[in-house]
Amino acid sequence: MKNFALKIQRFLKSEDGPTAVEYAVMLALIVVVCLGAITSIGTEAQGTFQSVANQL
């Protein structure tokens, strides 16, 4: 148990923890932007396909 506590203490003191959090935040922002772009493109594509279907 003491070994586990020492590992946790070293992890909290190291720079790897904050770096991992920063990468997680960047990844979350990238995912949100991608989902927004995909939704926007999907909506526009649906409108285009509906327009073509109506003309047929």
N, CA, C and O atoms as CSV, one atom per row, in Angstrom:
chain,resi,resn,atom,element,x,y,z
A,1,MET,N,N,0.829,-1.194,0.000
A,1,MET,CA,C,0.000,0.000,0.000
A,1,MET,C,C,0.878,1.264,0.000
A,1,MET,O,O,0.555,2.262,-0.644
A,2,LYS,N,N,1.979,1.192,0.729
A,2,LYS,CA,C,2.880,2.332,0.787
A,2,LYS,C,C,3.492,2.601,-0.590
A,2,LYS,O,O,3.698,3.753,-0.970
A,3,ASN,N,N,3.782,1.528,-1.332
A,3,ASN,CA,C,4.335,1.659,-2.679
A,3,ASN,C,C,3.341,2.370,-3.599
A,3,ASN,O,O,3.729,3.214,-4.408
A,4,PHE,N,N,2.067,2.026,-3.470
A,4,PHE,CA,C,1.013,2.661,-4.276
A,4,PHE,C,C,0.919,4.153,-3.961
A,4,PHE,O,O,0.777,4.975,-4.867
A,5,ALA,N,N,0.999,4.498,-2.681
A,5,ALA,CA,C,0.937,5.907,-2.280
A,5,ALA,C,C,2.126,6.678,-2.837
A,5,ALA,O,O,1.978,7.824,-3.263
A,6,LEU,N,N,3.293,6.066,-2.838
A,6,LEU,CA,C,4.470,6.738,-3.396
A,6,LEU,C,C,4.323,6.956,-4.898
A,6,LEU,O,O,4.724,7.998,-5.416
A,7,LYS,N,N,3.750,5.979,-5.599
A,7,LYS,CA,C,3.537,6.136,-7.042
A,7,LYS,C,C,2.555,7.274,-7.327
A,7,LYS,O,O,2.764,8.064,-8.248
A,8,ILE,N,N,1.503,7.353,-6.547
A,8,ILE,CA,C,0.520,8.440,-6.716
A,8,ILE,C,C,1.185,9.789,-6.447
A,8,ILE,O,O,0.962,10.757,-7.174
A,9,GLN,N,N,1.989,9.840,-5.411
A,9,GLN,CA,C,2.666,11.090,-5.075
A,9,GLN,C,C,3.615,11.511,-6.191
A,9,GLN,O,O,3.661,12.689,-6.547
A,10,ARG,N,N,4.371,10.567,-6.748
A,10,ARG,CA,C,5.277,10.885,-7.860
A,10,ARG,C,C,4.495,11.340,-9.087
A,10,ARG,O,O,4.918,12.260,-9.787
A,11,PHE,N,N,3.353,10.700,-9.353
A,11,PHE,CA,C,2.536,11.074,-10.512
A,11,PHE,C,C,2.033,12.507,-10.376
A,11,PHE,O,O,2.048,13.269,-11.343
A,12,LEU,N,N,1.585,12.876,-9.172
A,12,LEU,CA,C,1.057,14.217,-8.959
A,12,LEU,C,C,2.153,15.284,-9.061
A,12,LEU,O,O,1.876,16.415,-9.459
A,13,LYS,N,N,3.374,14.937,-8.710
A,13,LYS,CA,C,4.474,15.891,-8.796
A,13,LYS,C,C,5.037,16.009,-10.205
A,13,LYS,O,O,5.596,17.044,-10.567
A,14,SER,N,N,4.896,14.973,-10.989
A,14,SER,CA,C,5.490,14.986,-12.329
A,14,SER,C,C,4.699,15.885,-13.264
A,14,SER,O,O,3.591,16.317,-12.942
A,15,GLU,N,N,5.275,16.160,-14.413
A,15,GLU,CA,C,4.632,17.000,-15.420
A,15,GLU,C,C,3.723,16.192,-16.340
A,15,GLU,O,O,3.006,16.777,-17.152
A,16,ASP,N,N,3.733,14.884,-16.236
A,16,ASP,CA,C,2.935,14.054,-17.130
A,16,ASP,C,C,1.436,14.209,-16.886
A,16,ASP,O,O,0.645,14.144,-17.827
A,17,GLY,N,N,1.052,14.408,-15.653
A,17,GLY,CA,C,-0.366,14.546,-15.326
A,17,GLY,C,C,-1.021,15.731,-16.010
A,17,GLY,O,O,-2.012,15.554,-16.719
A,18,PRO,N,N,-0.492,16.942,-15.818
A,18,PRO,CA,C,-1.085,18.104,-16.494
A,18,PRO,C,C,-1.031,17.988,-18.018
A,18,PRO,O,O,-1.952,18.427,-18.706
A,19,THR,N,N,0.038,17.402,-18.541
A,19,THR,CA,C,0.150,17.253,-19.987
A,19,THR,C,C,-0.944,16.339,-20.516
A,19,THR,O,O,-1.532,16.612,-21.562
A,20,ALA,N,N,-1.218,15.258,-19.801
A,20,ALA,CA,C,-2.270,14.338,-20.214
A,20,ALA,C,C,-3.627,15.029,-20.184
A,20,ALA,O,O,-4.459,14.800,-21.062
A,21,VAL,N,N,-3.856,15.866,-19.189
A,21,VAL,CA,C,-5.121,16.596,-19.097
A,21,VAL,C,C,-5.246,17.576,-20.259
A,21,VAL,O,O,-6.323,17.719,-20.838
A,22,GLU,N,N,-4.163,18.242,-20.597
A,22,GLU,CA,C,-4.201,19.180,-21.719
A,22,GLU,C,C,-4.511,18.462,-23.025
A,22,GLU,O,O,-5.285,18.956,-23.845
A,23,TYR,N,N,-3.903,17.292,-23.214
A,23,TYR,CA,C,-4.196,16.519,-24.416
A,23,TYR,C,C,-5.651,16.063,-24.440
A,23,TYR,O,O,-6.276,16.052,-25.501
A,24,ALA,N,N,-6.191,15.691,-23.302
A,24,ALA,CA,C,-7.588,15.260,-23.239
A,24,ALA,C,C,-8.525,16.412,-23.578
A,24,ALA,O,O,-9.524,16.212,-24.270
A,25,VAL,N,N,-8.219,17.608,-23.104
A,25,VAL,CA,C,-9.048,18.781,-23.414
A,25,VAL,C,C,-8.962,19.107,-24.898
A,25,VAL,O,O,-9.978,19.411,-25.524
A,26,MET,N,N,-7.757,19.046,-25.469
A,26,MET,CA,C,-7.611,19.300,-26.915
A,26,MET,C,C,-8.390,18.277,-27.724
A,26,MET,O,O,-9.060,18.628,-28.696
A,27,LEU,N,N,-8.306,17.016,-27.330
A,27,LEU,CA,C,-9.026,15.973,-28.043
A,27,LEU,C,C,-10.529,16.195,-27.966
A,27,LEU,O,O,-11.233,16.014,-28.959
A,28,ALA,N,N,-11.025,16.585,-26.799
A,28,ALA,CA,C,-12.457,16.848,-26.648
A,28,ALA,C,C,-12.899,18.000,-27.544
A,28,ALA,O,O,-13.964,17.933,-28.158
A,29,LEU,N,N,-12.092,19.055,-27.624
A,29,LEU,CA,C,-12.435,20.193,-28.485
A,29,LEU,C,C,-12.424,19.797,-29.957
A,29,LEU,O,O,-13.283,20.229,-30.726
A,30,ILE,N,N,-11.457,18.980,-30.349
A,30,ILE,CA,C,-11.398,18.519,-31.737
A,30,ILE,C,C,-12.625,17.686,-32.071
A,30,ILE,O,O,-13.196,17.828,-33.152
A,31,VAL,N,N,-13.034,16.819,-31.155
A,31,VAL,CA,C,-14.226,15.985,-31.383
A,31,VAL,C,C,-15.471,16.854,-31.526
A,31,VAL,O,O,-16.305,16.600,-32.395
A,32,VAL,N,N,-15.602,17.871,-30.686
A,32,VAL,CA,C,-16.771,18.760,-30.763
A,32,VAL,C,C,-16.803,19.495,-32.100
A,32,VAL,O,O,-17.862,19.608,-32.717
A,33,VAL,N,N,-15.665,19.992,-32.548
A,33,VAL,CA,C,-15.605,20.706,-33.833
A,33,VAL,C,C,-15.938,19.751,-34.980
A,33,VAL,O,O,-16.681,20.113,-35.892
A,34,CYS,N,N,-15.397,18.540,-34.938
A,34,CYS,CA,C,-15.680,17.562,-35.996
A,34,CYS,C,C,-17.162,17.202,-36.034
A,34,CYS,O,O,-17.755,17.127,-37.110
A,35,LEU,N,N,-17.759,16.980,-34.874
A,35,LEU,CA,C,-19.190,16.661,-34.848
A,35,LEU,C,C,-20.024,17.812,-35.395
A,35,LEU,O,O,-20.999,17.588,-36.111
A,36,GLY,N,N,-19.648,19.029,-35.064
A,36,GLY,CA,C,-20.367,20.194,-35.595
A,36,GLY,C,C,-20.251,20.283,-37.106
A,36,GLY,O,O,-21.235,20.560,-37.791
A,37,ALA,N,N,-19.058,20.049,-37.626
A,37,ALA,CA,C,-18.852,20.107,-39.075
A,37,ALA,C,C,-19.623,18.994,-39.777
A,37,ALA,O,O,-20.243,19.232,-40.813
A,38,ILE,N,N,-19.591,17.801,-39.233
A,38,ILE,CA,C,-20.304,16.674,-39.845
A,38,ILE,C,C,-21.811,16.921,-39.840
A,38,ILE,O,O,-22.497,16.622,-40.818
A,39,THR,N,N,-22.315,17.459,-38.754
A,39,THR,CA,C,-23.754,17.771,-38.677
A,39,THR,C,C,-24.136,18.815,-39.712
A,39,THR,O,O,-25.155,18.683,-40.389
A,40,SER,N,N,-23.315,19.855,-39.832
A,40,SER,CA,C,-23.589,20.918,-40.802
A,40,SER,C,C,-23.561,20.386,-42.232
A,40,SER,O,O,-24.451,20.684,-43.028
A,41,ILE,N,N,-22.548,19.608,-42.551
A,41,ILE,CA,C,-22.433,19.045,-43.899
A,41,ILE,C,C,-23.588,18.094,-44.180
A,41,ILE,O,O,-24.130,18.074,-45.285
A,42,GLY,N,N,-23.963,17.305,-43.174
A,42,GLY,CA,C,-25.075,16.367,-43.345
A,42,GLY,C,C,-26.387,17.081,-43.622
A,42,GLY,O,O,-27.175,16.641,-44.460
A,43,THR,N,N,-26.621,18.174,-42.924
A,43,THR,CA,C,-27.849,18.942,-43.127
A,43,THR,C,C,-27.885,19.539,-44.537
A,43,THR,O,O,-28.919,19.505,-45.205
A,44,GLU,N,N,-26.753,20.084,-44.983
A,44,GLU,CA,C,-26.694,20.659,-46.329
A,44,GLU,C,C,-26.853,19.572,-47.396
A,44,GLU,O,O,-27.526,19.790,-48.403
A,45,ALA,N,N,-26.250,18.425,-47.187
A,45,ALA,CA,C,-26.367,17.329,-48.149
A,45,ALA,C,C,-27.804,16.828,-48.221
A,45,ALA,O,O,-28.300,16.506,-49.301
A,46,GLN,N,N,-28.463,16.764,-47.083
A,46,GLN,CA,C,-29.855,16.320,-47.075
A,46,GLN,C,C,-30.724,17.294,-47.869
A,46,GLN,O,O,-31.610,16.873,-48.613
A,47,GLY,N,N,-30.473,18.577,-47.713
A,47,GLY,CA,C,-31.222,19.576,-48.466
A,47,GLY,C,C,-30.981,19.445,-49.960
A,47,GLY,O,O,-31.912,19.578,-50.754
A,48,THR,N,N,-29.750,19.188,-50.346
A,48,THR,CA,C,-29.418,19.013,-51.763
A,48,THR,C,C,-30.102,17.781,-52.337
A,48,THR,O,O,-30.682,17.842,-53.421
A,49,PHE,N,N,-30.039,16.671,-51.622
A,49,PHE,CA,C,-30.683,15.442,-52.098
A,49,PHE,C,C,-32.208,15.610,-52.173
A,49,PHE,O,O,-32.847,15.082,-53.083
A,50,GLN,N,N,-32.775,16.332,-51.232
A,50,GLN,CA,C,-34.219,16.559,-51.246
A,50,GLN,C,C,-34.602,17.424,-52.443
A,50,GLN,O,O,-35.632,17.189,-53.075
A,51,SER,N,N,-33.779,18.421,-52.756
A,51,SER,CA,C,-34.024,19.284,-53.903
A,51,SER,C,C,-33.982,18.467,-55.207
A,51,SER,O,O,-34.842,18.636,-56.071
A,52,VAL,N,N,-33.001,17.599,-55.343
A,52,VAL,CA,C,-32.897,16.753,-56.538
A,52,VAL,C,C,-34.083,15.803,-56.618
A,52,VAL,O,O,-34.637,15.586,-57.695
A,53,ALA,N,N,-34.472,15.237,-55.480
A,53,ALA,CA,C,-35.613,14.309,-55.465
A,53,ALA,C,C,-36.890,15.027,-55.869
A,53,ALA,O,O,-37.710,14.452,-56.585
A,54,ASN,N,N,-37.081,16.252,-55.439
A,54,ASN,CA,C,-38.272,17.003,-55.803
A,54,ASN,C,C,-38.300,17.331,-57.284
A,54,ASN,O,O,-39.368,17.348,-57.896
A,55,GLN,N,N,-37.134,17.592,-57.870
A,55,GLN,CA,C,-37.069,17.916,-59.287
A,55,GLN,C,C,-37.336,16.678,-60.155
A,55,GLN,O,O,-37.815,16.798,-61.282
A,56,LEU,N,N,-37.025,15.496,-59.622
A,56,LEU,CA,C,-37.289,14.280,-60.381
A,56,LEU,C,C,-38.755,13.966,-60.329
A,56,LEU,O,O,-39.195,12.974,-60.909
